[in-house]
Amino acid sequence: MKKIILSCVALMAAFFCASTVSAQGVKIHKVGGETIDIPAAELDYIEAYDAPAAAPAFEGTWKMKKLVTDRTYMEDTWGAIGITYGEAYPEFTADDELTFKDGKIIPNLKSNFMNFFIGEATYEIVDPAYFLRTGMFGDGITLSLLKVKGVNRNFDANSKSEDDEAYIGVRLIEDEDADEAGIYDLEVYLIDYVPTSFATEMPDYMYDTQKPVSTASGMYIQFMMSKN
């Protein structure tokens, strides 16, 4: 998107207006339909530049609100095929925070999530409308898929993965319990990890051969955060 820097004369005339620029000058389209022409001779200069891209809507500092896929949920869901989840599985801690800012994820964590977000990481949005399957019959949701570099895919306090690049999904959802409309929570889905410390019986067939590995089985870790 292009923005135009005009001289002081043009800026005063353009307040709450749209404008078009040509070699002859500037045409100001005021709210209500009136048009003002400013000849090029009356302008100090016209400069066009690329406006910076808007920051992602999920930027900011977020505080843990709910661990949706807690250990009880995971054991109830996957215990039937012999998977148990040990003490290293992340627990809900209300003091956990994540900050998304300028392509970085900055953790402030008190729980076992620090075994995945081990320090400041970088991210890029690789798919703004990634479909994550959440059910057996093609059910799913649309997320922004982030490729994150600087995490521990082993999700383990005692070992660090050589591959430190993983995928997570994020999406904003309106907080139905808020006192006013327009308040959003952030859902985070960890969909690319290897649970070496808390689900050691996880069979290899539960994973895709390509990243993100845990989307096929639905073994993502999901938590919800509120704006801090």
N, C-alpha and C positions, 0 to 999 in steps of 0.2 A: 504494500500500500504506500502511495506517495503522499507526503504532506508538503505544503507550500509555505515558505517563510516570505512574508510581504513587508514592505516598509511600514512605518508607523501610521501613515495616512490610510493605507489599505487595511491594516489590522483593525483600526477603529471602525471603519465602515463594515468590516466583515463580522463583527460580533454577532453571534447567533445567526450566522448566514452560511450559505455555501458559496463557493466561488469557482470560476473557470478562468484559465490563464491562456493567453495567446501572445504572439509577438506584438500585438497592438496594445496590450495592457491587461487589465483584470476586470472581469465582469462579476459583480457581487449580486447574488440572488438572496434577498432578504426574506425572512419569514413573513408571510402574508402576500408575497407575490411581487413586491417592488424590486426593480433591478437598478443597480448603480454601476456605471461604467467609469473606470479609472484609467486614463490614458497612460501608456508606458512612460511618457515624459514626466509624469508626476510621481513615479516610483523610484525609490533609491535603488532597489534591486529586486529581482525575483529569483529565489533559490529553491530548487526541488531536492528532496533527499528521501531516502528510504526510512520510513518510520520503523522503530524497533518492533519486533514481534511481541504481541501481547503475552504476558506471563500466563502459564497454565492456571486454570481456575483452582486447581488443588494446591497451589503454592501456599505456604504458611506453616505455622507450627500447630501440630495436632496432638491431642492427649488421648490416651487409651480410654475408650468408653465401654467396649464389650469384646471379649474373645468369643466369637461365635462357635468356632470349632475347637472347643476346649477338650481336655483329655477324655472326659466322660463321653462327649459326643463322638470322638474318634473311636474309642473302644466299643461303643454301642454300634457304630456303623461298620467297623472293620474287624471286630473281634471274632465274628463268625468264621473268618478265613484264617484265624490263628495269629492275628497281629495284635500285640500288646504295646502300650505306650508307657515308657518308663518315666522316672522322676525328672529327666532332662527335658521332657516336653514342656514348652513354654506355658506359663500360668498367667492368669490375668493379674496385672498390677496397674492400679490407677495412675501411678506416677510415670508410666512409660510415655515418652514423647518422641515424635519424629518431625523434623523440619524439612520441607521441600523448598529449596530456594536456589534460583540461578543454576539449574541443572545439577544440584547436589542434594543428597539426602544426609542430614545430620542427625544422628541418633542421640537421645538422652534416655537411656533405658536402665531399668532396675531388675527386670526379669530375664528369663532365659532367651528372650528375643535378642539379647546382646550376643548370643552365639551365632546369629545369622548376620545382623547388622553390627559388624565388629568395629566400625569406625566410620568416618566420613566417606561416603561413596558418591559416585557420579552417575547420572542417568540421562538417557535420551528416550523420547517417545518414538517408538518404532511402529506403532499401529494405534491410531486414536479410536478405532472401532473394532477391537479384537473380540471375537466371540469365544467365551469360556463355557464349555459344556458343564452343566451342574447336575444333570440327571441322566437316568438310563435311557430315556427315550428322546434324546435330542434337545431337552430343555437347556437353557443357558441364559447368559447375560452378556451385555456389551461393556467392555472395559477399555480404558487407555492402557496399552501394554508398554511397560517401561523396560528397557535393557539397562541393568544396573551393574556397574563395575566397582568392585571393592567390598564384596560380601563373602561369607564363608558358606559355600553350598553344602558342606558337611553338616551344618547346623549343630556343631559339636564344640564343647569347651576345650576338648583335649586334642583335637586335630583340625587342621586348616586345609581346605581344598586347594589344590593347585589351580583349578579353574575358579577364578573369583568373579566370573561374569554370569549373572542370573537374570531371570525375568520375573517381574511382579506386575500385577494388575491393580489399577485404582479406578474408582468411580465415586462421584458425588451423588448422594441421595438426600432428599429432603427429610429433615427431622420432624416426624409426625407428632412428637411429644413437645415440641417447642411452643412457647407462648405466642409466637408470631410466625407468620409465613416467611419463607425465604431463608430459613436457617438450615444449613446443610451439614451432614456428617460425611466423613470420608471412609469408604470401605477399601480395605487393602487385602489383596489376595497374593499369598506367596505360592507360586506355582512352579518353582524351579529350584528344588532343593533335594538333597539326599540325606535322609534321617539316620545318620550313622550312630547317633547316641540315644535316640528314644524310640526307634521302631526297627530293631535289628532283625526281626523276622520278615521284613518287607521283601517279598519275592521280586525278582528282577522283572517278571512279566507285567508287574503293575505299572511299569514306566514305559513311556514312549522311547523310541530310540533317538529321537531328535528333541531338542529343546523347544518349548519348555516341557520338562519331562512328566510332571504330575497332572497334566490336564486330562489325560485320557481316563484315568481312574477316578478323578474328582477328589484326590487326596490333597487338595490345596488347604493351606491354613488361612482362615479368614478372620479378620478382626475389624472392628469399627472404631473410628476415632472422632472426637468432637474438636472444633476449633478452639485453641487455647487463647 
